[in-house]
Amino acid sequence: MIQSMTAFARETADIGQGTLTIELRSVNHRYLDCSFKLPDALRALEPKLREHTCASLSRGKVDCMMRLQGPQAKTEALHIDAARLDALLQATGIIQKQLGSVAPINPLEVLSFPGICSSPEASEEQLQKEALSLFSKALKNMQQNRCREGLTLEALVLDRMTLVEAEVNTTRKILPELMQHQRDRIVHRIANLEVDVDQGRLEQELVYMAQKADVDEELDRLDIHMNEVRHTLKEGSPCGRRLDFLMQELNREANTLSSKSQSATTTQSAVELKVLIEQMREQIQNIE
């Protein structure tokens, strides 16, 4: 399926450490160029993100931005190390006996003693796992968007192709008439000069002029290139570079057709071909 290089995707999920938001933007580019803006807790995930992107896309400039917002305040269960607390109380009891009269132990100070109280710590491994899963979802969504736009681009190119084919067929049909008109015009001008002319030499010159103005080969090559464009579109992505090359070849034949033109009709036809080819080329710049 034809894919565009221009797309956007956004995914958000509530995870254990807060709200994670992933935004993916893709625009046309000669190669695949990935850029990641990640929070500190997810910087180590960049190689895997890049690997996933390269496995899914072939071309385009892809920008990925991740935002991790902390969770809303909520009551977490506190874990008290009973063994460490008993050891602390025994130690403070010994000190109390040695000192005699001392202030009573403050429970809050006991809780603040290292190792006595702890809260569940967020797992970095779990965070990366959830982030990678959400990134895969966003990447898949962006691929679907690229495919949808790719179908639109394909339809636009095929529409222009139909117009190009019609222009080529029209030129091919009127070409014999134009060539005969050119011949008759030259013969008529020579006749008006009222001079003796070597008919054999005249026929040679007319044949030579007809060969110079003959564009059958250019029209045939236009047909060949257009068939190749249709075949390439049918094969699917990635084909943007090949299509761009074929547009160059189509434009080359249109330029030759223009340079060989001997009438306003073929000149106008060549100009129309170049306009249509340029319109196709602009759309193909966005195809992967």
N, C-alpha and C positions, 0 to 999 in steps of 0.2 A: 504494500500500500504506500502511496506517495505521502510523505510527511513534510509539513512546513517546519522551518527552523524558528518560527515566531510563535511563542506560546507562554502561558502563565498558569501556575497552580499554587494553591494555598491550602494547607492542612493544619488543624489545631486539635490538640488532645490534652486532657487533664491526666497527668501522671503523678506518681508519688511525690515528686519533688517540685511540683507546681504545674503551670500551664506551658506547654511547648508549642510553638508556632513555627512552621516551616513555609517559606515562600521560595518558589522557583520561577525564574524568568529566563527566557531563551530568545535570542535574536539571531539573525543570519551572520555567519562567519565562514571564512574559508576553511578552517579546520574546527576541531572540537576544543574549545577553550573553557575550562571550568574555574569558577571563583567561589570560595566559601567564606562566609562570615559567621563564625561560630562562637558561642559563649565559652568561657574558660573551661567549664566542666566537660565540654564536648570537643575540645580541640584535638584530642587523641583519635577522634572518630574520622577525621578528614580523609586518610588514605582509603578507608572502606567506602566512604561516600563517593570519592573520586572513582573507585573501582566499579561501583554500581552504575555510576553515570556513564562511564566508558563502555560498559557492557550493554547499555540500553540505547545510546545515541551515537551517531557517527559524525555529525557536524553541528555547529552552532556555538554561540557564546552563551554559556549557562552561568547564571548567578544564583547562588543559594544563600539564603539568610535564615538563621535559626535564632529564635528568641525564647529564653526560659525565664518565666516570671515566677517568683516564689509563691508558695501556697499561702492561702489565707490563714490567719492566726486560728489555731485550734488546740484543744487540750490533748497533749500526748501523754501516754502512760510513762511514768518514771520507774526505772529499774534500780532497786537498792541492793547492793552487794552485802548480804547479811554477814558473811564471814569476815569481810573487811570491816564492817561496822562493829562487830563483836571485838575484833582486835583493837580497834580505835578506842572503844569504851573501856576495855581492860587497861590500855595504856593511860587513858585520862584518869582512871580510878587510882592507879599507882601514883600519878602525879598529885592528885588531890590528897592522898594520904601523906605524901612527903611534905606538901606545902601547908597542910592544915586547912585554915579558913581561906577558901577561894570562891569566886562567883560561880553560880551554877552553869552547867554547859548549855549553850544556846543551840537548839536543834538546827537552825538555819546554817550556823557555822559548821555543824557536823555534815550537813548535806553538801556544803561547798568544798569539803575536804576531797582531794583528788581520789577518784576511784570509788567513792561511796555511792554516788548517784549518777546515773547515765540515762540518756534517752535514745530511742532507736535511731541509728545512723543510716542515712540514705546510701544505698549501694550504687557506686559509680558504674559497675558492670550492668546493673539493671537499667540505669539511666541511659546508657549507650545502646542497650538492646531496644528500649522503647523508642529512642530517637531514630535508630536505623530502620525500625519497622514503619514509623511515621514517614520517614524520608522515602522509603520504597513506595508507599501509598501515594505520596505527592508526585514522585517521578512517574508512576503509572498514569496518574491523572494528567500530567503534562503531556505524556506521550499520546493519550487519547485526544487531547486538544490539538496537538500537532497533526494527528491523522485527520481530524475533522477539517482543519484549515487546509491540509494537503489536498483533500478532495475538492475543495473550492478552487484551489490553484490549478489543479488538473483540469477542471471543467473550463476555467478561463483560457488555459493554453489550447485545449481542444477546440474551443469556439474560434479562436484566432486561426488555428490550423485549417479549419473548414473554410474560412475566408481566404486564406492564402491559396488553398487548393482551387477554389473557385476562380481566383485571379489568374492562376497559372493556366487553368483550362481555357479561360476566355482568351488569354494571350495566344495560346497554341491554336485555337480555332481561327483567329483573325490573322495569324501570321502569314499564311499563303496569300491572302488578299493584299496585305500590306506590301509583301515582296513584289507582287505583280504590279501594284500601283507605283512602287518605286521604279521598277523597270520601265513601265509605260511613260513615266514622267521624264526619265533620262532620254529615251528614244525620241519623245516628242520635242525635247529641247534641241537635240542634235538635228532633227528634221527641220526645225525652224531656222537653223543656221544656213541652210541651203548650200552645203559643201559636200564634196565627195568623201565618203567614209569607207574604210575597209571593213566590210561586214564581219569578216572573220575576227579581226582585232576587236571590233565592237562587242561581239559576243563574248570574247575572252574577258574583256573588262567588266562586262555585266555579270559574268559568272564570278569573277573575283570580288566584285562589290557585294554580290549576294552571299558569298561565303563569309565575308567580313561581318555582314549584318545578321547572319544566321545565329539564332539563339536556341535552337533545338536542344543542343547539349546542355545549356544552362537550365532550361525547363525540365529536362530529364533528371538532372542532378538535384534540382529542387524537389522533384517527386521522390527521389531516393532518400534525401535527407528527411523529408516529412514522414515517410514510412518508418524511418529509423526513430524519429521522435515518438511516434505512436507506439512502436515496439518497446522503446525504453520506458515510457510511461506505464505500459502494461506490466513490465517486469517489477516496477515498484522501487522504493527507496533502498539504499541511497543512490540517487542518480542525478543529483543537481549538477555536478561538474560535467558529466557527459552531455546533459541537455544544454548547458551553457556552451560547450564546444560546438554542438550541432547548430545552435543559434548563430555562432560565428560563421559557420559554413553556409548557412542559408543566406546570411547577409552578404557574404562574398559573392554568391551567385546573383543576388539581386543587384549588387553594384556592377557586375559584369553585364547584366541585362540592360542596365541603365546606360553604360558606356557604349554599347552596341546599338542603342536605340536609333532608329532612322525616322521615327514619327512621334508626334505628340502623344499618340495613344499608348505606345509601348513605354514612353518616358513616364507617363502618368501611372501606368501599371507598375513600373519598377519602383516609383516613389511609394505607392500604396503598399507594395510588398515590404519595403523597408520599414514603413510605419508599423505594420502588423508584426513583423519580426522583432522590432524594438519593444513593442508591447509585451510580446511573449517573453523576451529576455528579462524584462523588469520583474515579471512574475516568477520566473525561474530562479532569480537570485535568492528567493526565499525557500526554495525546495532543498531538502536535505541531500 
